Amino acid sequence: MRETVTPPPLEPPGLEVVGLRKSFGAVAAVREVSFRVPAGTAFGVVGPNGAGKTTTLRMIVNILTPDAGHIRFRGRPVADLPAGAFGYLPEERGLYPRMRVREQLTFFGELAGLPRGEARRRADAWIERLGLGPWADKPAQALSKGNAQKAQLATALLHEPDLVILDEPFSGLDPVNVDLLKSIIHEQVRSGRTLLFSSHRMDHVEELCQGVCLIAGGRSLLAGTLDEVKRADGRRTLRLAFAGTVAAGVAATTERYEAVARELGLAVARRGVDYWEYVIEPGRPVEPGALLDRVRAFGIPIRFEIGLPSLERIYIDRVGALTPDQQAGERSRPGEEVRA
């Protein structure tokens, strides 16, 4: 009897962005952007100012129409999806300044299709969750930048959309609220939602996201899972810390770490207060035990890690090699302002 082979389950369809282009008159804001986000994951969009990140996010949520390319979510063109399928936090504030916060959240919930009573109930729940109680019945113009950011986050999530797009969501938040937002992002993904956010903080992307796209000059320079992006770089890093370096003073500490670089023939990638990071170029054989023995000649190592490069290192090397014009793409003419 022939054995029946069951094929492995297909990866759930998520967001597909293919060959996006968008121009404003003679200004090409997005030239060629493509990436794929599996459903139920978090994905980071990074790049320099003016690279085309915001324009790309606006096309995903149907605020802008691409000149070329397509965007599909769960197999359907995003243009065919109802407004309630999206949750969008723009980089610029989009709150009505004179409307009270509770009324505003309720209003946005109704716009997304919720009955008024349910929208009000969810608005109150988010007000409590985000610590906005003291400002719930005050106009939005009375909010600080951080509280306005939290109120607008609530408008993006209150209707429980399947696709969440956050443009620079950590802007204006203090460390306590950054931690709160991180926990909310984790909750959204655990609930099965697909979430994208743009950021200039590579550490936030590495901590929260399964995948990333780097955009510069209106083009996607790299895209994939974090592991794929890091392995494709080809390099490895050595992160090293010695006992007693802080007490030894800056000059002695610097001399010690630079001596390690000379001894091992490695370039320095990062000079931290409590550790340094070195680059191991592709193709160089490394035997950790032998390397550790050589390091011990300079002191007692309390941190010795060989791993893949950080996203920040990859970003600095890829974007730093571009000219300012290459980073931002085609600029607007004098007197014009195009936000990309």
N, C-alpha and C positions, 0 to 999 in steps of 0.2 A: 504494500500500500504506500502510495506516494505521500510524503509528509507535506502538509500545507504550511507555507511560510507566510507569516503575518508581517507585512511591511511595517517599519517603525512609524510612529505617528508623525505627521507633518508638523513643523513649527507653526504655531498659531499666526495667522496673518495679522500684521499690524499696520504701521504707517510706511508707505513707499513714496519716496521723493525721487523723481528721475528727470534729469536733464533740465532743471529749472533755469529759466532766463527771465529777466525783467529789466526794462529800461524806462527811464523817465526822460522823454525827449531824446537828447543826444547823450544822456548819461546812462551807462550800463551799470546798474546797481548789483544785479546778479547775472553772472555770465554762464555758469555751468555748475549747478549744485545737485548732487545725488547722494542719498543715504537711505538706509532701511532700519526701521525700529520694530523689533518684535513686540507683539501685543503684551501688555502687562509688565513692561520694563520702563526704566528711567534712562533717558538719553540726553547727553550734554552737547550743546552747540557752542563752540568757542571760536575766537578769532579777534583780530585787532579792531579798533573803532573804525566804523565805515566800511567794514569788509563785506557786508550784505546779510548779516545775521537777522536783524530786525525785519528786513524786507522778506527774507525767506519765511520767517515765522508768520508774518502777516498774510503771505500767500497760503500757508497751510490752513489758516482759520478763515479764509475767504474774504479778508478785508481787501486784498489785492488779487488781481487775476494774472497768472503767469502769461508772458508772451510766448513761451514755448515750454515743453515738458509736461509732466503730469504728476498729480498727487492723489494717492488712494489710501483710504483707511478701511481696513477689514474688507478689502477687495472692491470698495465703492469709491468713485471719484468724490473728493471732499466737497465739490460744488453741489453734489446731490444730497448732502447730509443736512439735517435740520440744525438750526442754530444751537439748540440745546445739546447737541453732540459734543460741542467744544466748551472748554473753560479757558479763558484767555486773560492773562495778566500782562498788560502792556508796560513797557518801560516808562512811558510818560503817564502821569496820573490821569485817570478817566472818570473821577468822581464828580458829581454835581456839587459845587462848593457850598451852596446854601441849603441843600437837603440834609436832613438829619441822618445819622449813620444807620439807625435801625430801619428807617423808612427806605433808605437807599438800598440796603441789602435785600429788603423785601421786594422792592421794585425790580431789581435785577433778577431775582428769583422768578417773579411773574413773567418777565420778558423771556426767560428760558423755558416757560411752559408750566410752571408750578402753580397750583391753586393758591390764592392769597393766604389762606390760613396755614397751609404747609410751608409756604415761603417765609411767613412770619415766624413759624416755629423753628425752622432751620436757621433763620437769621439770628434769633436769640441764642441758639446753640453755638453758633460760630462766634458771636459776640463774647460769650462766656469763655469759649476755648481760647480765644486770642487775647483775652484780658482787656477788652474794649468796653467793659461795663460802664466806667465813669464817663465815657464819651458817647454812649449809645444814643442819647437824645440831644446831642449837640450837632451843629452843622459840620460837614466834612472840612470846611475851611479852618476849623478850630483844631484839627488834628496835626500832630507833629508829622514829620516825614515818615518816621518808622510806623506810627499808628495808621497813617493813610495807606502805607504799603500793606499792612495787615488787613485793613478794611477792604482794600481792592482784591487781595488774595481771597477773602471770603466770597466776594461776588463771582470769582472764577470757579470756586469749588462748591458753592451752596447747592447747585442743582445736580450735583454728582454726575458730571459729564464723563464720557468714555475716553476722551482725548483732552489732556490738559497741557496747555502751552504757557510757560512762564518766562517772560523776558526780563532778565536781570532781577530775579525775585529777592535776592539777598541785599539789594541796594537799600541803604538807610537803616538797616537793622543792627541793633547792638548784639553782643555775643549771646545773651539769654534768648533773644528772639530768633537769632540765627539757629540756635539749637532747637527751638520750637518748630521752626520751618523745616528743618531736617527731619524731625520726627513726623511731621505732616506729610512730607514727600514719601517717606518710607510707608506710611499708612495708605496713601493713595495707590502706590504700586502693589502693596499686599492685597488691596481690594480688587486688583485686576485692571486698574486703569493704566493707560499708556501715557507717559509724561515726558515732555521735553522742556528743558530750560537752558537759556543762554547764560553765560557767566564769564567773568574774567578771573575767577578764582579756580585754578586748576585743582586745588586740593578738594574743593567742594564737589567737582565733577568726579574725581577719583573715588571719593567717599560714597557718593550717592548713585552713580550711574553705571549701567552695564555696558553702554556704548557711547561713542563720541564721534562728532564730525568737526574737523577744523576747516574753517572758511577763511580765505584771504583773497583779496582782489576779486571778490564775487565768485570764486571757484572753491569747490571742496577739494582741499589738498590731501586729506586722508579721512577715512571713515570706516567704522567697524566696531567690534567689541574692543574694550580697553586692552584685553590681552592680545588681540590681533594687532592693534596699533603698536603696542609696545614691542612685541616680538618682531614685527616688520621693520622696526628701527634697526635691529641687528646688534645694538650695543648692550652692554651690561654695566652696572654700576657697583662700586664698592663704597659702602657707607661705614665710616670708621670713627670711633671715639675712644679716647684714652682716659684712664682714671687721673684725676687731679689736674686736668688741663685748665679749668677755669681759675683755680687757685694759683696756677703758675703765671698768670698774666697773659695779655694779648700777644706781646712780642715773642715770648718763649713758646707759646702755643702755636703761633703761626710758623715759627721756624721748625717745630717738630713735624707738623703736617706737611709742610713743603719738602722737608727732608724725606718723608715717606714717598711723596710724589716722585722725587728724583731717584730714589732707590728702586722703586717699582716701575718707573718709566710710564707713569700714568698722568693724564691731564686732570687738573682740578675742575670739577663741575660746580661745586657749591662749597662756600666757606661759612659754616654755621658757627654759632657760639659754642655749642656742645658737641658738634660732630662735623666732619668734612665728608664730601662725596667726590669720588674719582670716576673717570670714564674708562671702561675696558672696551677697546675698539673691537669691531667684528673680526672674527677669525683668530683672535689671540687666545691660545690655549691657557686655561687657568685651572690650577689644582689648588683648591681652597686650603688644604692642610699646609702645603708648602708656602702659600702666600701668607697664611697666618703666622708661620714660624718667622718669616722675614719681618712682619709687622711687629712682632714681640721684641725685636731688637730696639724699638723706639719707646717702649713702655708697656704698661698693662692695658690691653684693649678691653673695654667694657661694652663695646658694640662693634661687631664685625659681620656685615651683611653683604652678600653678593646677590644682586637681583636685577630685574628689568629696570630700564630708566623710568623716571617719573614722567607723568604727562606734562608737567611744567618744563622739564628739561627738553622734551621733544618739541613743545610749543616754542620755546626760546630759540632753539636751533633752527626750526623750520621757518618761523616768522622773522626771526632776527636776520636771516640771510637775505630777506627781501628788502627792496628799497621802500620808502614810505608810499610811493605811488603804486608799487606792486601790492603792498599790504591792503590798501584801501580801494584799489581799482581805479576806474576812470572818475575823475573829480568833476564836480559841477563847475559851470562857468562862473566868473566873478559876478556876485550879486545874487546867485542862486544858492539854495540850500536843499540838499537831498539827504534825508536820513536813511542810511542803509543798515 
